[in-house]
C-alpha cells in the first residue's frame, strides 16, 4: 500500500524557507524599542514607495501626507535626516528620505526639504530690519534662498471695505517646518499670538501646531486672530474646519463680524446669543469682536460690553510683505 503522506517539492521547501526568514526579520524589528536609534525607518519608506512607483501605481493622499509629515519630523533643523524623529542626521538616512520625497514628487513633498520661513530677498530683509529698528527680537526669523517672501496687496473698494490679493504658493512662510522652531524663544514669551493662514498647508501646519504646543506647555497665553482670507483656502468648508480645528485651545480670540457670519453659517453676527452659543468655549478668557468704524465689543465669562469707540485717522490700504499669520 502506498503511503498517504504528501511528498514536499523543492519549490515548496524553498517557499517555507523564505517565509521563515521573513517572519524572523519581522520579529526582529518588532522587538526594537520605539525610542531606539535606528537607520531603518526612512529606508522602509523608500523601499515601499519606490516599489509602488516601479509597479506603476500611486499612493493615496492620506499616505502621502503622513509620509511627508513623518520625514519632516526626522529632519534636523540644521539639515539632513535622522533614522527617526529627534535622531541625529546621517548620510544614509538623508539619502533615502530625499529619494522618498522625490519619488512622491509634487510641491508638497519637495518643499518639505530644508526650507526656512521668509524669503532671502529684499522684502524678507526689510521685515527683519523693521523688527530690529523697533527693538523686537527677530532671532527666530529664518531666510529661505529657494522661496520668496509672501506679498499681500490691499485695496479699498468703493464701499470702504478692503480687498486682498496674495502672491505666494509657495512662499517661504508656507515651508516652515517644526524642526526649524526656536523652542527656547517661544518658551520666553508671555503671549503667543497666531492666525489660521499657516494651517492651510504642510509643512507649515505641523510647525504651527508644534509651536502652539510648546507655548501652551510653557504657560503662555494663547491669542488667536483667525484672519480669514478665503482665497487662500482650497474651499470655504476647508477654511471653516481649519479655523475651528484649534478654536478651543485659545485663551483670547479676536474676530470680526464677517468672520462670525462665516463661521456660524450665516447667523446674525450682532446677536450676543449667537456668539456665546457658537463661539465662546469654556476655557476662553476673552472674546473680542471688531466692528470696523463702530468699534468693538467683548465677551468674558461674566460680562458682555461695548466700549465707546476711539476715533483714529489710519489709512488701512498699503502694500506689504507678510509674515505667517
GIQUILIN-V47311 format. One record per residue. N is the residue number from 0. RES is the residue in three letters. PSI is psi as a letter, one per 20 degrees, with the letter a starting at -180 (none if undefined). OMEGA is omega in radians with two decimals (999 if undefined). NEAR is the number of other C-alpha atoms within 12 Angstrom. Layout:
BEGIN
n=[N & N]
res=[RES & RES]
psi=[PSI & PSI]
omega=[OMEGA & OMEGA]
near=[NEAR & NEAR]
END
This chain:
BEGIN
n=[0 & 1 & 2 & 3 & 4 & 5 & 6 & 7 & 8 & 9 & 10 & 11 & 12 & 13 & 14 & 15 & 16 & 17 & 18 & 19 & 20 & 21 & 22 & 23 & 24 & 25 & 26 & 27 & 28 & 29 & 30 & 31 & 32 & 33 & 34 & 35 & 36 & 37 & 38 & 39 & 40 & 41 & 42 & 43 & 44 & 45 & 46 & 47 & 48 & 49 & 50 & 51 & 52 & 53 & 54 & 55 & 56 & 57 & 58 & 59 & 60 & 61 & 62 & 63 & 64 & 65 & 66 & 67 & 68 & 69 & 70 & 71 & 72 & 73 & 74 & 75 & 76 & 77 & 78 & 79 & 80 & 81 & 82 & 83 & 84 & 85 & 86 & 87 & 88 & 89 & 90 & 91 & 92 & 93 & 94 & 95 & 96 & 97 & 98 & 99 & 100 & 101 & 102 & 103 & 104 & 105 & 106 & 107 & 108 & 109 & 110 & 111 & 112 & 113 & 114 & 115 & 116 & 117 & 118 & 119 & 120 & 121 & 122 & 123 & 124 & 125 & 126 & 127 & 128 & 129 & 130 & 131 & 132 & 133 & 134 & 135 & 136 & 137 & 138 & 139 & 140 & 141 & 142 & 143 & 144 & 145 & 146 & 147 & 148 & 149 & 150 & 151 & 152 & 153 & 154 & 155 & 156 & 157 & 158 & 159 & 160 & 161 & 162 & 163 & 164 & 165 & 166 & 167 & 168 & 169 & 170 & 171 & 172 & 173 & 174 & 175 & 176 & 177 & 178 & 179 & 180 & 181 & 182 & 183 & 184 & 185 & 186 & 187 & 188 & 189 & 190 & 191 & 192 & 193 & 194 & 195 & 196 & 197 & 198 & 199 & 200 & 201 & 202 & 203 & 204 & 205 & 206 & 207 & 208 & 209 & 210 & 211 & 212 & 213 & 214 & 215 & 216 & 217 & 218 & 219 & 220 & 221 & 222 & 223 & 224 & 225 & 226 & 227 & 228 & 229 & 230 & 231 & 232 & 233 & 234 & 235 & 236 & 237 & 238 & 239 & 240 & 241 & 242 & 243 & 244 & 245 & 246 & 247 & 248 & 249 & 250 & 251 & 252 & 253 & 254 & 255 & 256 & 257 & 258 & 259 & 260 & 261 & 262 & 263 & 264 & 265 & 266 & 267 & 268 & 269 & 270 & 271 & 272 & 273 & 274 & 275 & 276 & 277 & 278 & 279 & 280 & 281 & 282 & 283 & 284 & 285 & 286 & 287 & 288 & 289 & 290 & 291 & 292 & 293 & 294 & 295 & 296 & 297 & 298 & 299 & 300 & 301 & 302 & 303 & 304 & 305 & 306 & 307 & 308 & 309 & 310 & 311 & 312 & 313 & 314 & 315 & 316 & 317 & 318 & 319 & 320 & 321 & 322 & 323 & 324]
res=[UNK & UNK & UNK & UNK & UNK & UNK & UNK & UNK & UNK & UNK & UNK & UNK & UNK & UNK & UNK & UNK & UNK & UNK & UNK & UNK & UNK & UNK & UNK & UNK & UNK & UNK & UNK & UNK & UNK & UNK & UNK & UNK & UNK & UNK & UNK & UNK & UNK & UNK & UNK & UNK & UNK & UNK & UNK & UNK & UNK & UNK & UNK & UNK & UNK & UNK & UNK & UNK & UNK & UNK & UNK & UNK & UNK & UNK & UNK & UNK & UNK & UNK & UNK & UNK & UNK & UNK & UNK & UNK & UNK & UNK & UNK & UNK & UNK & UNK & UNK & UNK & UNK & UNK & UNK & UNK & UNK & UNK & UNK & UNK & UNK & UNK & UNK & UNK & UNK & UNK & UNK & UNK & UNK & UNK & UNK & UNK & UNK & UNK & UNK & UNK & UNK & UNK & UNK & UNK & UNK & UNK & UNK & UNK & UNK & UNK & UNK & UNK & UNK & UNK & UNK & UNK & UNK & UNK & UNK & UNK & UNK & UNK & UNK & UNK & UNK & UNK & UNK & UNK & UNK & UNK & UNK & UNK & UNK & UNK & UNK & UNK & UNK & UNK & UNK & UNK & UNK & UNK & UNK & UNK & UNK & UNK & UNK & UNK & UNK & UNK & UNK & UNK & UNK & UNK & UNK & UNK & UNK & UNK & UNK & UNK & UNK & UNK & UNK & UNK & UNK & UNK & UNK & UNK & UNK & UNK & UNK & UNK & UNK & UNK & UNK & UNK & UNK & UNK & UNK & UNK & UNK & UNK & UNK & UNK & UNK & UNK & UNK & UNK & UNK & UNK & UNK & UNK & UNK & UNK & UNK & UNK & UNK & UNK & UNK & UNK & UNK & UNK & UNK & UNK & UNK & UNK & UNK & UNK & UNK & UNK & UNK & UNK & UNK & UNK & UNK & UNK & UNK & UNK & UNK & UNK & UNK & UNK & UNK & UNK & UNK & UNK & UNK & UNK & UNK & UNK & UNK & UNK & UNK & UNK & UNK & UNK & UNK & UNK & UNK & UNK & UNK & UNK & UNK & UNK & UNK & UNK & UNK & UNK & UNK & UNK & UNK & UNK & UNK & UNK & UNK & UNK & UNK & UNK & UNK & UNK & UNK & UNK & UNK & UNK & UNK & UNK & UNK & UNK & UNK & UNK & UNK & UNK & UNK & UNK & UNK & UNK & UNK & UNK & UNK & UNK & UNK & UNK & UNK & UNK & UNK & UNK & UNK & UNK & UNK & UNK & UNK & UNK & UNK & UNK & UNK & UNK & UNK & UNK & UNK & UNK & UNK & UNK & UNK & UNK & UNK & UNK & UNK & UNK & UNK & UNK & UNK & UNK & UNK & UNK & UNK & UNK & UNK & UNK & UNK & UNK & UNK & UNK & UNK & UNK & UNK]
psi=[p & q & q & i & p & q & p & q & r & g & h & g & h & h & g & h & g & g & h & g & h & g & h & g & g & g & h & g & h & h & i & p & q & h & j & q & p & q & j & h & g & h & g & g & g & g & g & g & h & h & g & g & g & h & i & j & r & q & q & r & h & g & h & g & g & h & g & g & g & g & h & h & h & i & p & q & h & j & q & r & q & r & i & r & p & i & q & q & q & q & g & g & h & g & g & h & g & g & h & g & h & h & g & g & r & q & h & g & g & h & i & i & o & m & r & a & h & q & q & m & a & g & g & g & h & g & g & h & h & g & g & g & h & j & k & p & o & k & i & i & p & q & p & o & i & i & q & q & p & q & p & o & p & p & q & p & r & h & j & i & q & q & q & p & p & q & o & b & m & q & r & h & h & i & j & p & q & h & i & i & q & n & h & h & g & g & h & i & q & h & p & o & p & r & b & i & h & i & i & g & q & q & i & h & g & h & g & g & h & g & g & g & g & g & g & g & h & i & j & q & p & o & p & p & o & h & l & p & n & h & i & i & q & h & r & h & g & h & g & g & g & g & g & i & h & j & g & i & h & q & h & p & p & p & q & r & h & h & h & g & g & g & h & j & k & j & r & o & i & j & o & h & h & g & g & h & g & h & i & p & r & h & i & p & h & p & o & p & o & q & k & c & h & i & c & r & q & q & p & a & h & i & q & p & r & o & q & p & q & p & p & q & n & p & o & i & o & r & p & q & q & p & r & p & none]
omega=[3.13 & 3.12 & -3.13 & -3.12 & -3.10 & 3.11 & -3.13 & 3.12 & 3.13 & -3.12 & 3.11 & 3.14 & 3.10 & 3.12 & 3.14 & 3.13 & 3.13 & -3.14 & 3.12 & 3.13 & 3.09 & 3.13 & 3.08 & 3.12 & 3.13 & -3.14 & 3.11 & -3.13 & -3.13 & -3.10 & 3.14 & 3.12 & -3.11 & -3.07 & -3.07 & 3.06 & -3.04 & 3.04 & -2.91 & -2.95 & 3.04 & 3.08 & 3.14 & 3.08 & -3.10 & -3.12 & -3.07 & -3.05 & 3.10 & 3.10 & 3.11 & 3.13 & 3.12 & 3.11 & 3.11 & -3.11 & -3.11 & 3.06 & 3.12 & -3.06 & -3.10 & 3.13 & 3.11 & -3.12 & -3.13 & 3.10 & 3.13 & -3.14 & 3.14 & -3.12 & 3.06 & 3.11 & 3.11 & -3.04 & 3.12 & -3.09 & 3.13 & 3.11 & 3.13 & -3.10 & 3.03 & -3.13 & 3.13 & 3.13 & 3.10 & -3.12 & -3.11 & -3.14 & -3.09 & -3.11 & -3.09 & -3.12 & 3.05 & 3.13 & -3.06 & 3.10 & 3.14 & 3.10 & 3.07 & -3.12 & 3.08 & 3.10 & 3.09 & 3.14 & 3.12 & -3.09 & -3.06 & -3.13 & -3.06 & -3.11 & 3.12 & -3.06 & 2.93 & 3.13 & -3.10 & -2.86 & 3.00 & -3.08 & 3.06 & -3.07 & -3.09 & -3.11 & 3.13 & 3.14 & 3.07 & 3.09 & 3.13 & 3.13 & 3.11 & 3.10 & -3.12 & -3.13 & -3.14 & 3.06 & 3.06 & 3.12 & -3.13 & -3.11 & 3.13 & -3.14 & 3.09 & -3.13 & -3.11 & 3.13 & -3.02 & 3.14 & -3.11 & 3.03 & -3.14 & 3.09 & 3.06 & 3.09 & -3.07 & 3.11 & 3.09 & 3.03 & -3.14 & -3.13 & 3.09 & 3.13 & -3.10 & 2.98 & -3.06 & 3.00 & -3.00 & 2.99 & 3.14 & 2.98 & -0.10 & 2.99 & -3.01 & -3.10 & -3.14 & -3.00 & 3.13 & -3.13 & 3.14 & 3.13 & -3.12 & -3.12 & 3.04 & -3.06 & -3.12 & 3.10 & 3.12 & -3.10 & -3.14 & -3.03 & 3.02 & 3.13 & 3.08 & -3.05 & -3.08 & 3.08 & -3.12 & -3.08 & -3.13 & 3.08 & -2.98 & -3.01 & 2.93 & 0.14 & -3.06 & -3.13 & 3.13 & 3.09 & 3.10 & -3.10 & 3.12 & 3.12 & 3.07 & -3.12 & 3.10 & -3.11 & -3.11 & -3.14 & 3.14 & 3.11 & 3.11 & 2.94 & -3.13 & -3.09 & -2.96 & 2.97 & -3.05 & 3.06 & -3.07 & 3.03 & -2.97 & -3.13 & -3.13 & -3.09 & 3.11 & -3.13 & 3.10 & -3.14 & 3.11 & 3.11 & -3.12 & 3.14 & -3.13 & -3.13 & -3.08 & -3.08 & -3.14 & -3.04 & -3.03 & 3.11 & -2.98 & 3.01 & 3.13 & 3.10 & 3.02 & -3.06 & 3.12 & 3.13 & 3.09 & 3.13 & 3.05 & 3.14 & -3.14 & -3.05 & -3.12 & 3.10 & 3.04 & 3.13 & -3.06 & -3.09 & -3.12 & 3.12 & -3.10 & -3.13 & 3.09 & -3.12 & -3.09 & -3.10 & -2.99 & -2.94 & 3.14 & -3.13 & -2.99 & -3.09 & -3.06 & 3.12 & -3.12 & 3.02 & -3.07 & -3.14 & 3.11 & -3.08 & 3.12 & -3.12 & -3.12 & 3.11 & -3.11 & 2.97 & -3.10 & -3.13 & 2.95 & -3.13 & -3.05 & -3.01 & 2.92 & -3.05 & 3.11 & 3.14 & 3.08 & -3.12 & 3.09 & -3.13 & 3.11 & 3.11 & -3.14 & 3.09 & -3.03 & -3.03 & 3.09 & 3.12 & -3.06 & 2.92 & -3.07 & 2.94 & 3.08 & -3.12 & 999]
near=[4 & 6 & 6 & 6 & 7 & 8 & 11 & 11 & 10 & 10 & 11 & 13 & 13 & 13 & 14 & 15 & 14 & 14 & 14 & 14 & 14 & 14 & 14 & 14 & 14 & 13 & 12 & 12 & 18 & 12 & 12 & 15 & 10 & 13 & 12 & 17 & 20 & 26 & 27 & 24 & 32 & 41 & 30 & 23 & 35 & 30 & 19 & 25 & 31 & 27 & 19 & 18 & 19 & 13 & 11 & 11 & 14 & 19 & 22 & 13 & 14 & 11 & 17 & 27 & 26 & 22 & 34 & 41 & 34 & 32 & 46 & 46 & 37 & 41 & 38 & 30 & 29 & 20 & 25 & 33 & 41 & 36 & 36 & 33 & 29 & 23 & 26 & 24 & 29 & 26 & 19 & 22 & 34 & 33 & 25 & 32 & 45 & 36 & 29 & 37 & 35 & 25 & 29 & 34 & 23 & 17 & 22 & 31 & 33 & 27 & 35 & 52 & 40 & 36 & 40 & 39 & 45 & 38 & 36 & 26 & 24 & 20 & 27 & 34 & 26 & 23 & 30 & 30 & 18 & 17 & 18 & 15 & 12 & 11 & 11 & 14 & 17 & 24 & 18 & 20 & 31 & 34 & 33 & 32 & 21 & 23 & 31 & 31 & 39 & 36 & 30 & 27 & 20 & 23 & 20 & 17 & 12 & 8 & 8 & 14 & 16 & 19 & 22 & 24 & 22 & 25 & 24 & 26 & 23 & 35 & 38 & 40 & 46 & 42 & 47 & 45 & 43 & 38 & 39 & 37 & 33 & 24 & 24 & 15 & 22 & 30 & 22 & 19 & 24 & 16 & 22 & 32 & 29 & 34 & 33 & 37 & 36 & 42 & 40 & 39 & 36 & 36 & 43 & 38 & 35 & 31 & 35 & 37 & 30 & 26 & 34 & 37 & 25 & 26 & 32 & 26 & 19 & 21 & 18 & 25 & 30 & 36 & 33 & 33 & 31 & 39 & 31 & 36 & 33 & 27 & 20 & 27 & 23 & 17 & 14 & 20 & 16 & 23 & 28 & 30 & 22 & 29 & 38 & 30 & 19 & 29 & 33 & 22 & 30 & 36 & 33 & 34 & 40 & 35 & 36 & 29 & 31 & 25 & 34 & 37 & 23 & 29 & 32 & 26 & 16 & 17 & 21 & 19 & 28 & 25 & 20 & 25 & 16 & 20 & 32 & 27 & 16 & 25 & 37 & 34 & 24 & 20 & 19 & 27 & 25 & 30 & 39 & 35 & 37 & 27 & 23 & 21 & 17 & 18 & 20 & 24 & 29 & 32 & 30 & 26 & 17 & 14 & 15 & 21 & 18 & 21 & 16 & 13 & 14 & 13 & 10 & 11 & 7 & 10 & 13 & 20 & 17 & 18 & 20 & 24 & 32 & 33 & 34 & 38 & 28]
END
